[in-house]
Amino acid sequence: MSDNAMTPDQVRRNSLKSGTIGAIVEWYEYTIYGTTAALVFGHLFFPNLPGAVGQIVALATFGVGFLARPVGAFVAGHLGDKIGRKSTLIMTFTIMTVATALIGFLPTYTTIGVAAPLLLCALRLAQGFAVGGEWGGAAIVAVENAPREKRGFFGSWPQTGVSAGLLLGTVMVSLSSWISGDAFDTWGWRVPFLFAIPLALIGMYIRLRATESPAFLAEKAKMEAELEHRKAPAVVLFRDYKKPLLIAIFARFAEAGNYYLFTTFVLSFVTTTLGAPRSYGLAASMVGAAANIIMIPIFGRLSDRIGRPKIFLIGATLIAVTAWPIFALVGTGQLWAVVAGVTLFMALGHAMVYAPLPALYCEMFPTAVRYTGISVGYQMASIILASFTPALAAAMVLWSNGSLWMVTVFAIATTLVAMVAVSFAPDRRHLELDEVALLPDSDATPNLTDSQRLRRSP
């Protein structure tokens, strides 16, 4: 069936599947890096460093990928706003899969020496570049094709891709660890990376069936007719949309770093510092991710009813209030406590702040700069906060002689920053997306159209 012959419901379903399935595959690929970095990369790629230092450096390579995220956000944002969401998402998907597969074939330090960690970092940068453009596109194709009254619900589904990828990635690493046993450090760790290849074929098939949103097609035709296509979206974004961009950046402080604290860092802390079995951290990640997948659509739908900022602020309050009890549970090193702590964070606080973000972001930027705006905002927060959070947390534990009090204070402080930012976010769930327009840093002219807004730029 051609794109023109599809019904609106079919277009919505294909777009939703494209955003969700693509996000699952990409975040699976991203997750397995963080998991294996926490478990084995320290002694496989940095064997000459002392144990704790090597572990910190291995987790730092996890953060290296975040350095390329803003670059990917700018490139993909520009292409997505100028050429199309679909073709841009196919590009990011391909780059991510190739980089992940190559990591699976990468020789370790004992084979090729210092070239091994250098190549590892290069491939991690490629992963970061791809993810930098992936989230914004996946969020947009879901929200732009959604009915107005269900934008929060539709936008929340690609959000489940992060935890679904975490769950699938953790299951694969656990299965590979069980199958390979003592050989996990030799070849078992490679299996999850190579498994990305068949997963990517499925994801690519689904993504190719998606269509561009009517909002983008209408905006593209309008811009071409008015010769506005020569303006770079990033120029207009930084000139005219500073306030929503700042809100988008700081809103993520509630979940960006905290997510990696309770997945990547906790896995490393439980295994390395507490000396608990590797299975404890893996079990907590899997149960927490499953709970997160269930709760995100629920809170996304709730945001359609009570508003995106309100549901976000409730979730952020929960994160701040429960941070100390959760870390106290993790610090016991007992299986039930570690699982309970991670699950509590993922099912409530994180799910509540993460679910409304796609709709909240899309409702702050007009169509012509939407891909650039939400991608840059989302990924700038990643490099500011999330990038080296696992390594920073590991260093905090080292400085505090194994205590988690510094990590707890860090989690609460960043969440409070996000709450302040979102308190300034508008609630536009009752507006159509083509009605969303802003004067520079102002809501004074809500009826200004996207093309009119851009024409005000010289």
N, C-alpha and C positions, 0 to 999 in steps of 0.2 A: 504494500500500500504506500503511495507517495505521501510526502509530507502534507500536500494540499488536501488530500483525501481523508486525512485523519480528523476525527472529531476532537473537540476541545478536551474531552475526558481522556482520550487516547494520548494526546500530546502531554497532558499533565502526568499520566502514569509513566510514560516513557522518560519524561524529564526527571520525575522523582526517582525512578529506578536508576537512571544514569548518574544522578548526583549521589545516591546512596551506595550503590554497588561500587562505583568508582572510588568513593571515599573509603569503603571497607578495604578494597585491595590496596590502595595507596597507604592507608594507615597500618595495614598489616605489614607492609614492607618497611614502613618507618619504625614500627614497634619492635620487630625482630632485631633491628639494629640495637635499640636501647636495651633489650633483654640480654642479648649476647654480650654487649659491651659490659653490662653489669656482672655477667657470670664468668666470661673467659677472655675477653679481649686484653685485659691487663697483662696476663702472662704470655699470651700468644703474640701480641704485637709490641709490648713494652717489657720484655723479660729482664732487662738490665736495671730496672727501677725496683726499689724496695716494695714489698707487697701493698701497703696502704697508699703509697705515692703512685704506684703503677695503676692502682684502682681508680684514683682520682683522675689521672691522665686519661685513662680509658673512658671514663665518664665525660671528660672534657671533649673527647672526640665526638661524643653524642651532641654536645653543644656546638661543635663546628658547623654542623648542618644548618643551624639557625642563622649563621652569618650570611648564608646565601638566600635565605628566605625573603628579605626585603627586595633583593635584586629580582628574584622570581616574581614577587608581587608586582613590581613596577613593569617588568616586561610582559607578564601575562595580563596585568590590568590594562595596559595600553592596547595589546592585541585583542583582548576580550571586548573592550569598549569600541574599538575601531573595526575589527574584522568579524568577530563573533565569539560567543561563549563556547560553542560546541568545538570548533577547530582548536581553540586554545586549550580546552580541557583534554583533547586527544594528545596534544603536544606534551603537556605536563605528565600525563599518564605514561607515555612512551619513555620519557627521560627517566622517570622514577623506576620503571620496571627494568630497564637496561642497567642502570646503576646498581640496583639490588642484586640482579643475577650475577653481575661481575664481582660483587663482594663475595658471593658464594664460591667463586673460582679463585679468589685471591690467595696467593702463597703467604705464609706467615713470616715472622722475623727470622726464624731459624733457617728458612730457605733462601730468602733474598735480602736479608738484612734490613737496613734503614729504609729501603724502598717500600717495604711492606706497610709501615705506618703512614708513609707519605701518600701512597696510593689509596689506602683506606680513607684518609682525610679527603682526598680528591673526590672519591666516589660519594663520601658523605656530603660534600658540598653539592654534588649533582642532585642527591636526594633532597637536600634542603631547597635548592632552586625549584625543583618540581613541586614540592609541597607548598612553596610560597605562592604559587599560582593556582593550586588545586582547590583550597578551601573556599576562596571567594567565588570561583566559578560554580562549584557544587552547590553552594548556598543560593546563588543567584538563580540557577536554572530551576531550583525547587520553588523559591519564593515568587519569582516573576511569573511562573505558570500557575500559581495557586489562586483559588478564589480569595477575595479580600478577607472574608470572615474566617479563613483557615490558613492564613499565611504563617502564623506561628507554628501550627501543626505540621504543615508541609516542610517548612524550613528546619524543623527539628529532626527530620529523618536523616539528612546527611550528617547531622551531629552524632547520630548513633554509629556512624561509620568509624569514628575514632575509637570508641570502645569495642565495637564489633571487630575492628582490626586488632585491637589490643587482645581481645579474647582469643581470636583465631591465631594470632601470633604466639601468644603464651601457650596455647594448646599445642601448637606445632613444636615449639622449643621443648616443652615438657615431654611430648611424645618422642621427639628425636633424642632427648637425653635418656629416656627410658630404654629405647631400642639400642642406642649405641653404647650405653653404659660407660665404662672406663674410656671408650674411644670417642666420647663426646668432644674432648679437646682436640682430637685428631681430625675427625671427619663429620661427627654428628652435628656440630654447630652449623655446618654448611647446608644441611638439608632444608631448613626453613627458608633460606635465601633462594635456593633453587626451586622450591615449591611455588615461588612467586611467578614463575613462567606460565604454568597452566592457569593459575588464577588470573593473570593478566589477559590471557586470551579470552576468557569469559567476560571480564570487565570491558575489554575493548569492543567486543561484539555488542554488548548492551549500550555502551556509550555511542557507538556509531548509529544506533537507531534513534537517538534523541534528536530533537529539532530545536531551532532557535526560538526564543520566546517572542510572542507577538509584540511585547513592549520594546525589545531590542530592534526587531525588524522595522517597526514604525519609526523609532528614533533614528535608525540608520538612514532610512529613506528621507526623513525630514532634514537630517544634517547634510546629506548629499545634495538635496535640492537647494539648500541655503548656503552651500559651499563652506559649511562650518567644520567639515571633516579635517581641515588643515590644522585645527587647534589640537594640541596635545592634551589629553584628559588630565595628566598629572599637573600641568600648568594651571588649568582651571581649578583643580582640586586644592592645591596649596594656596591659590589666590583667594578663592571664594568660599571654601568649605573647611576653614580651620577648626571651628568649634565642633562640628560632628566628627572630624578626624581625630581630634584630641579625646573626645568621648569614646570613640571606637578603640583607641590605643589603651587608655587607662581602664576601660571596662574589663578588659581581659586580665587585669591584675588579680582578680578574684579566683581565676581558674587556671591561667596559663602555667605559672610556676607551681601552684599547688597540685595540679594534675600530675606533673612529673615527680613531685615529692612523694606522692602516694602510689606511684607505679614504679618508675625506674629507681629512685633513691631508696624507697623502702625495701625493694628486692635486694639491693646491694647491702643496705644496713643490716637486715635480718641475717643475711648469709655471711657477710664479712665481719661485722662488729659483734653481733650477738652469737655467731657461730651456730645458728640454727640450720636445719636442713634446707637445701635449695627449694624443696617442694613447698615450704611454708609461704615464701614470698610469691611463688608461682600460683599457689592456690588462692591467695588473697587477691592477686591480680585478676584471676579468672572469675571468681565469685563477684568481685566488685564490678568488673566490666559487664557481667551479665545483668546485675541489678541496674547499672547505668543505662544499658540498652532499653530496659523495660520502662524506666522512669522518665527518660528524656522526652519521648512523644507525649506522655501524660502532662508534663509541665509545659511543653510546647503548646498543647491544646488549651491548657489553663491560661497561658499568656494571651490567647485570643479573647478570653473572657474578661480578665482583670487587668490586662496591659503588660507589656514587656518590662518596663522599668520596675513595676511593682513586684512581679514574680522574681526578677533578678535580685532586688534588694532583700527580699525574704531569704533567698538562698545564700546570699553573701553574709547575712546576719548569722545564719546557721553555721557557716564555715568558721566565722570568727569565734562563735560561742563553743563549738565542739572541737576546736583545734587541739587544745590541751588534753581533753579526755581521749581523743583519738590517738595522739602520740603516746600517751601513757599506756594505752592498750598495746600499741606496737612495741613499746619498750620492754614489755614483759617477755617477749620472745616466745610466747606460747601460741600454738597454732590457732586456737579458737579466737584469741585476742587480736592477733594480727589480721585474720580474716574479717572479724567484726569491725575493727577500726577502719580498714580500707573500704569495706562495703558501706559503712555509714557515710563516709565522705562521698563516695561515688553515687550512691542512691539518692541522697538528699541535697547537700550543699552544691556539689559540682553539677548535678543534673539540673538543678533549678537555675543556676547562673549561665549554664551552657546552652540550654534548650532555646531560650528566646533570642540569642545573639543574631542568627541569620535574618530574621524578620526585623529586629531592632535596627540592625545595620542597613538593610535594604531600604527601610523607611526613612533613613536619614539622608540618603544620597539620591539625586535624580538619575535617570537611566543612563544618560550620556557619560557620567563619571562613576557609575555605581561599582563596576568591577574594580576599577583602580582604587576607589575610596575604601571599600571594605577589605580589599586584599592588603593594601598598604597599612591600614589601621590595624588589622589583625596581626600581620607579620612584624610590624614595628614593635608590638608588644612582645612578640616571641623573642626577638633579639635582645630587647631591653631586660626582660624578666626571665622567660622560660629557658633561654639558651643554655646557660651554665648552672641552672638551679640544682640539678643533681650533684654536680661537682662541688658547688658552693656548699650545699647541705652536708656533703661528706667531709668537707674541710671544717665546717662548724662543729661537727661531731668530734673530729680530731682535736680541735682547739679546746673543746669543753670536756675532754677526757671521757668520751662515750655518751655524754648526756644529750638529750634532744631539746633542751630548753631554748637554745638559740634558734633552732629550726622552727619551733612553735611560734616564737615572737615574730620571725620573718613571715610566716604564713598569715598571721593575724594582721600585721602592718600592711602587707600588700593588699589584703582583702578590703581594709578600710579605705585605701586609695581608690579602689574600684567603686566602692559605695558612694564616695563623693562625686566621682565622674558621672555615674549613671543617674544621680539625683538631678542632673542638668539635662538628661535625655528627654526628648519629647515623646508623648504617647500618640502615635499616628495610626493605630490599628483600624480606625474608622475611615481613613482616607484611601482612595485608590492610589496605586503607585505613580500614575502619571500626574497626580495632584501634588506629589511630594516635591517641594522646591523651597530653597532658602535664599534669603539675602545673605551677604557675607556675615557669618557669625550671628545671624538673627533669624527669628521666625516671623518677622514683621509682614511679609508678603506671601502668604500661603498659597495664593492662586496663580503665582507666576509659573509659567510652563518651563520645562527643561530647556527647550531651544531658546526661549526668551532669556533665560538665566545665562546661557552660554553666550548669547549675542551681546550681553552687557560687557563681555571681556574684549578688550581691543585686540 
